[in-house]
């Protein structure tokens, strides 16, 4: 026994300390859990708390569903109004065509009225007059007026690759 302790004493001491620290860590982990065992948290809750939480969740879902239904109704109403406006425009176009008038001009007037009514605050932007990037005599195939760059054919002969 003395020879084993003298030969492996330090190793046995370090192993004992490691086992002690491991046991302490595991016991702290179990003590940190409510109830000291897995699944104790679910069992510790009272049934009335669970019922109240489920009722609150169901009420929140119902509220969100009602909001979604209201948004869907608004969208459907807006689509109905747009469809009615399109139908009225088609009827007006058909009537003007029957009278012999230009229906395209009438359609443009209707669209301008709708745009002016929808965006009264928007100011139409006019495009500034821009000069062209190249002169009128530019032709990329002729080689004239293209500046310093010009295309030249490659050297004739066999290819360099092998």
C-alpha positions as CSV (number, residue, x, y, z in Angstrom):
1,X,0.0,0.0,0.0
2,X,2.9,2.4,0.8
3,X,4.5,1.8,-2.5
4,X,1.3,2.5,-4.4
5,X,0.7,5.8,-2.5
6,X,4.3,6.8,-2.9
7,X,4.2,6.1,-6.7
8,X,0.7,7.4,-7.5
9,X,-0.1,9.6,-4.6
10,X,-0.2,12.9,-6.4
11,X,-2.4,11.4,-9.2
12,X,-4.9,10.0,-6.6
13,X,-5.0,13.4,-4.8
14,X,-5.8,15.3,-8.1
15,X,-8.4,12.7,-9.1
16,X,-10.1,13.1,-5.7
17,X,-10.2,16.9,-6.0
18,X,-11.6,16.7,-9.5
19,X,-14.4,14.3,-8.4
20,X,-15.2,16.6,-5.5
21,X,-15.5,19.7,-7.7
22,X,-17.6,17.7,-10.2
23,X,-20.0,16.6,-7.5
24,X,-20.3,20.2,-6.2
25,X,-21.1,21.5,-9.6
26,X,-23.8,18.9,-10.3
27,X,-25.4,19.5,-6.9
28,X,-25.5,23.3,-7.6
29,X,-27.1,22.7,-10.9
30,X,-29.8,20.5,-9.4
31,X,-30.4,23.0,-6.6
32,X,-30.9,25.8,-9.2
33,X,-33.8,24.0,-10.8
34,X,-37.2,24.6,-9.2
35,X,-38.2,21.4,-7.3
36,X,-34.7,19.9,-7.8
37,X,-35.8,17.5,-10.6
38,X,-36.8,17.9,-14.3
39,X,-40.4,18.5,-15.0
40,X,-41.1,20.0,-11.5
41,X,-41.7,23.4,-13.0
42,X,-44.8,22.2,-14.9
43,X,-46.1,20.4,-11.9
44,X,-45.6,23.4,-9.6
45,X,-47.8,25.7,-11.6
46,X,-51.3,26.0,-10.3
47,X,-54.2,25.0,-12.7
48,X,-55.9,28.4,-12.4
49,X,-52.8,30.2,-13.5
50,X,-52.5,27.9,-16.5
51,X,-56.2,28.5,-17.4
52,X,-55.8,32.3,-17.1
53,X,-52.8,32.3,-19.3
54,X,-54.6,30.2,-22.0
55,X,-57.6,32.5,-21.8
56,X,-55.4,35.5,-22.3
57,X,-53.7,33.9,-25.2
58,X,-57.1,33.0,-26.8
59,X,-58.3,36.6,-26.3
60,X,-55.2,38.0,-27.9
61,X,-55.6,35.7,-30.9
62,X,-59.2,36.7,-31.3
63,X,-58.3,40.4,-31.2
64,X,-55.6,39.9,-33.9
65,X,-58.1,38.0,-36.0
66,X,-60.7,40.7,-35.8
67,X,-58.1,43.3,-36.8
68,X,-57.1,41.2,-39.8
69,X,-60.8,40.8,-40.8
70,X,-61.3,44.6,-40.6
71,X,-58.2,45.2,-42.8
72,X,-59.5,42.6,-45.3
73,X,-62.9,44.3,-45.4
74,X,-61.3,47.7,-46.1
75,X,-59.2,46.2,-48.9
76,X,-62.3,44.6,-50.4
77,X,-64.2,47.9,-50.3
78,X,-61.3,49.7,-51.9
79,X,-61.1,47.1,-54.7
80,X,-64.9,47.4,-55.3
81,X,-64.5,51.2,-55.6
82,X,-61.7,50.8,-58.1
83,X,-63.6,48.3,-60.1
84,X,-66.7,50.6,-60.1
85,X,-64.5,53.5,-61.3
86,X,-63.0,51.3,-64.1
87,X,-66.5,50.3,-65.1
88,X,-67.7,53.9,-65.3
89,X,-64.7,54.8,-67.4
90,X,-65.4,52.0,-69.8
91,X,-69.1,53.1,-70.1
92,X,-68.0,56.7,-70.7
93,X,-65.5,55.5,-73.4
94,X,-68.2,53.4,-75.1
95,X,-70.7,56.3,-75.1
96,X,-68.1,58.7,-76.5
97,X,-67.2,56.1,-79.2
98,X,-70.9,55.8,-80.1
99,X,-71.2,59.6,-80.5
100,X,-68.2,59.5,-82.8
101,X,-65.8,61.3,-80.5
102,X,-62.2,60.2,-79.8
103,X,-62.4,57.9,-76.8
104,X,-58.7,58.1,-76.2
105,X,-58.8,61.8,-75.6
106,X,-61.7,61.4,-73.3
107,X,-59.8,58.7,-71.4
108,X,-56.8,61.0,-71.0
109,X,-59.0,63.8,-69.6
110,X,-60.6,61.4,-67.1
111,X,-57.2,60.1,-66.0
112,X,-55.9,63.7,-65.6
113,X,-58.9,64.6,-63.5
114,X,-58.4,61.5,-61.3
115,X,-54.7,62.3,-60.9
116,X,-55.3,66.0,-60.1
117,X,-57.9,64.9,-57.5
118,X,-55.7,62.2,-56.0
119,X,-52.5,64.3,-55.9
120,X,-53.4,67.9,-55.7
121,X,-50.2,68.8,-53.8
122,X,-47.9,67.0,-56.2
123,X,-46.3,69.3,-58.8
124,X,-45.5,67.8,-62.1
125,X,-41.8,67.9,-62.9
126,X,-40.6,69.2,-66.2
127,X,-37.6,67.5,-67.8
128,X,-34.7,70.0,-68.4
129,X,-33.5,70.2,-72.0
130,X,-30.4,68.1,-72.2
131,X,-27.9,68.2,-75.1
132,X,-27.1,64.9,-76.7
133,X,-24.0,63.0,-75.5
134,X,-22.6,62.7,-79.1
135,X,-22.8,64.8,-82.1
136,X,-25.2,64.1,-84.9
137,X,-22.5,62.8,-87.3
138,X,-21.4,60.0,-84.9
139,X,-21.3,56.5,-86.5
140,X,-19.4,53.8,-84.6
141,X,-18.9,51.7,-87.7
142,X,-17.3,54.3,-89.9
143,X,-14.4,55.2,-87.5
144,X,-15.0,58.9,-88.0
145,X,-15.7,61.2,-85.1
146,X,-15.1,58.5,-82.5
147,X,-12.2,60.1,-80.8
148,X,-8.8,58.5,-80.4
149,X,-10.0,54.9,-80.1
150,X,-10.5,52.8,-83.3
151,X,-10.9,49.1,-83.9
152,X,-8.2,47.3,-85.8
153,X,-8.4,43.6,-86.8
154,X,-6.1,41.1,-85.1
155,X,-2.9,39.7,-86.6
156,X,-3.4,37.0,-89.1
157,X,-1.8,33.7,-88.6
158,X,-2.0,30.6,-86.6
159,X,-3.2,30.8,-83.1
160,X,-0.6,31.1,-80.3
161,X,-2.2,28.5,-78.1
162,X,-1.5,24.8,-78.3
